[in-house]
Amino acid sequence: MEFYSARELRTNTKSIWENLAKDNDVVITNNGKPYALMVGIPEGRFDETIRALRQAKAIAAMDRMRSKAGKNGFMSDEEIDEAIREARKA
């Protein structure tokens, strides 16, 4: 995985495309921090690639929500499961 600045993206586009083809992913940075990820898409695999990326983003979002909920004292997974069981009994 290669890292390029936003400036390099504008000035060295050809080498970035070459690395993308070789390594299959490139990180673009802004002010030294990762900002965007360019992912190569195998021929005929666009829908599959998009689906995988969206799934990964959804999993990451769920992890962040669970972490935030844990820090704020919200219900644990076990407490949620117990509440569901009780509601189903009623």
Residue frames as qw, qx, qy, qz and C-alpha x, y, z in Angstrom:
[[0.000, 0.892, 0.452, 0.000, 0.00, 0.00, 0.00],
 [0.439, 0.199, 0.016, 0.876, 1.44, 3.32, -1.07],
 [0.125, -0.795, -0.413, 0.426, 0.69, 6.71, 0.49],
 [0.352, 0.354, 0.279, 0.820, 0.48, 9.90, -1.57],
 [0.004, -0.416, -0.336, 0.845, -0.37, 13.45, -0.61],
 [0.429, 0.745, 0.458, -0.226, -3.25, 15.29, -2.24],
 [0.117, 0.825, -0.327, -0.447, -0.64, 17.39, -4.02],
 [0.228, -0.311, 0.863, 0.326, 1.05, 14.28, -5.41],
 [0.491, 0.448, 0.741, -0.095, -2.33, 13.11, -6.64],
 [0.375, 0.871, 0.115, -0.294, -2.47, 16.22, -8.84],
 [0.113, 0.821, -0.489, -0.270, 1.15, 16.15, -9.98],
 [0.048, -0.377, 0.916, 0.131, 2.04, 12.43, -10.17],
 [0.784, 0.124, 0.179, -0.582, -1.21, 10.93, -11.36],
 [0.745, 0.388, -0.509, -0.190, 0.43, 8.44, -13.72],
 [0.270, 0.321, -0.843, 0.338, 2.63, 6.86, -11.03],
 [0.463, -0.074, 0.574, -0.672, -0.34, 6.66, -8.66],
 [0.838, 0.244, -0.081, -0.481, -2.39, 4.80, -11.30],
 [0.601, 0.404, -0.688, 0.038, 0.55, 2.44, -11.86],
 [0.005, -0.235, 0.819, -0.523, 0.84, 1.69, -8.14],
 [0.660, 0.053, 0.317, -0.679, -2.91, 1.24, -7.90],
 [0.829, 0.309, -0.350, -0.309, -2.75, -1.34, -10.68],
 [0.476, 0.368, -0.756, 0.257, 0.21, -3.08, -9.00],
 [0.050, 0.102, -0.775, 0.621, -0.76, -2.96, -5.31],
 [0.235, -0.488, -0.793, -0.277, -4.55, -2.70, -5.74],
 [0.293, -0.873, -0.389, 0.015, -4.95, 0.14, -3.22],
 [0.401, 0.330, -0.131, 0.845, -3.49, 3.58, -2.57],
 [0.300, -0.736, -0.481, 0.370, -3.99, 5.96, 0.35],
 [0.231, 0.655, 0.106, 0.711, -4.31, 9.69, -0.29],
 [0.443, -0.460, -0.471, 0.608, -3.29, 11.93, 2.60],
 [0.030, 0.829, 0.188, 0.526, -4.27, 15.47, 3.44],
 [0.232, -0.808, 0.339, -0.423, -2.05, 17.41, 5.84],
 [0.110, 0.450, -0.856, 0.230, -0.20, 14.18, 6.58],
 [0.505, 0.003, 0.719, -0.476, -3.28, 12.22, 7.64],
 [0.151, 0.188, 0.907, 0.345, -5.04, 9.46, 5.68],
 [0.339, 0.295, 0.110, -0.887, -7.96, 11.06, 3.87],
 [0.794, 0.339, -0.068, -0.500, -9.07, 8.73, 1.07],
 [0.553, -0.213, 0.792, 0.148, -8.52, 5.20, -0.08],
 [0.582, 0.473, -0.387, -0.537, -8.33, 4.34, -3.76],
 [0.661, -0.119, 0.735, -0.094, -9.14, 0.69, -4.35],
 [0.178, 0.274, -0.749, -0.577, -8.50, -1.18, -7.56],
 [0.755, 0.176, 0.355, -0.523, -11.52, -2.97, -8.96],
 [0.359, -0.122, 0.864, 0.331, -10.92, -6.27, -10.73],
 [0.320, 0.096, -0.520, -0.786, -12.58, -6.47, -14.11],
 [0.550, -0.254, -0.681, -0.411, -16.17, -7.61, -13.81],
 [0.497, -0.329, -0.702, 0.390, -16.17, -7.25, -10.01],
 [0.032, -0.403, 0.058, -0.913, -17.54, -3.71, -9.54],
 [0.640, -0.503, -0.217, -0.539, -20.75, -4.69, -7.71],
 [0.859, -0.259, -0.389, 0.212, -18.93, -7.22, -5.52],
 [0.485, 0.149, -0.288, 0.812, -16.23, -4.68, -4.61],
 [0.228, -0.456, 0.000, -0.860, -18.75, -1.95, -3.75],
 [0.779, -0.449, -0.316, -0.302, -20.78, -4.38, -1.65],
 [0.788, -0.147, -0.390, 0.454, -17.66, -5.45, 0.28],
 [0.256, 0.265, -0.206, 0.907, -16.60, -1.84, 0.91],
 [0.450, -0.486, -0.113, -0.741, -20.08, -0.88, 2.12],
 [0.846, -0.369, -0.383, -0.040, -20.20, -3.91, 4.40],
 [0.639, 0.000, -0.364, 0.678, -16.81, -3.02, 5.88],
 [0.017, -0.367, 0.099, -0.925, -17.95, 0.58, 6.48],
 [0.658, -0.480, -0.252, -0.522, -21.15, -0.65, 8.16],
 [0.833, -0.255, -0.417, 0.258, -19.20, -2.98, 10.45],
 [0.423, 0.142, -0.283, 0.849, -16.84, -0.16, 11.40],
 [0.287, -0.452, -0.055, -0.843, -19.80, 2.14, 12.13],
 [0.793, -0.439, -0.345, -0.243, -21.41, -0.51, 14.32],
 [0.732, -0.100, -0.403, 0.540, -18.17, -1.00, 16.23],
 [0.147, 0.286, -0.174, 0.931, -17.94, 2.76, 16.85],
 [0.531, -0.477, -0.184, -0.676, -21.56, 2.87, 18.07],
 [0.846, -0.345, -0.405, 0.040, -21.01, -0.06, 20.42],
 [0.569, 0.049, -0.352, 0.741, -17.85, 1.49, 21.79],
 [0.106, -0.373, 0.054, -0.920, -19.61, 4.82, 22.36],
 [0.702, -0.454, -0.296, -0.461, -22.57, 3.09, 23.99],
 [0.806, -0.206, -0.453, 0.320, -20.24, 1.17, 26.29],
 [0.359, 0.145, -0.284, 0.877, -18.50, 4.35, 27.39],
 [0.294, -0.341, -0.029, -0.892, -21.82, 6.10, 28.02],
 [0.257, -0.049, 0.803, -0.536, -23.19, 3.29, 30.18],
 [0.694, 0.122, -0.218, -0.675, -25.83, 2.04, 27.78],
 [0.913, -0.111, 0.297, -0.257, -27.04, -1.54, 27.77],
 [0.230, -0.435, 0.826, 0.276, -24.62, -4.35, 27.01],
 [0.453, 0.132, -0.718, -0.511, -25.36, -6.96, 24.35],
 [0.232, -0.167, -0.936, 0.207, -26.41, -9.38, 27.09],
 [0.151, 0.367, 0.503, -0.768, -28.80, -6.82, 28.61],
 [0.434, 0.296, -0.306, -0.794, -30.32, -6.15, 25.21],
 [0.401, 0.026, -0.881, -0.252, -30.78, -9.87, 24.58],
 [0.091, -0.273, -0.839, 0.461, -32.46, -10.27, 27.99],
 [0.289, 0.372, 0.203, -0.859, -34.78, -7.32, 27.30],
 [0.465, 0.200, -0.581, -0.637, -35.74, -8.90, 23.96],
 [0.302, -0.101, -0.947, 0.044, -36.44, -12.26, 25.65],
 [0.054, 0.341, 0.656, -0.672, -38.63, -10.57, 28.26],
 [0.380, 0.344, -0.089, -0.854, -40.54, -8.61, 25.61],
 [0.439, 0.110, -0.770, -0.451, -41.17, -11.78, 23.61],
 [0.147, -0.203, -0.919, 0.305, -42.55, -13.54, 26.69],
 [0.207, 0.420, 0.419, -0.778, -45.02, -10.71, 27.24]]
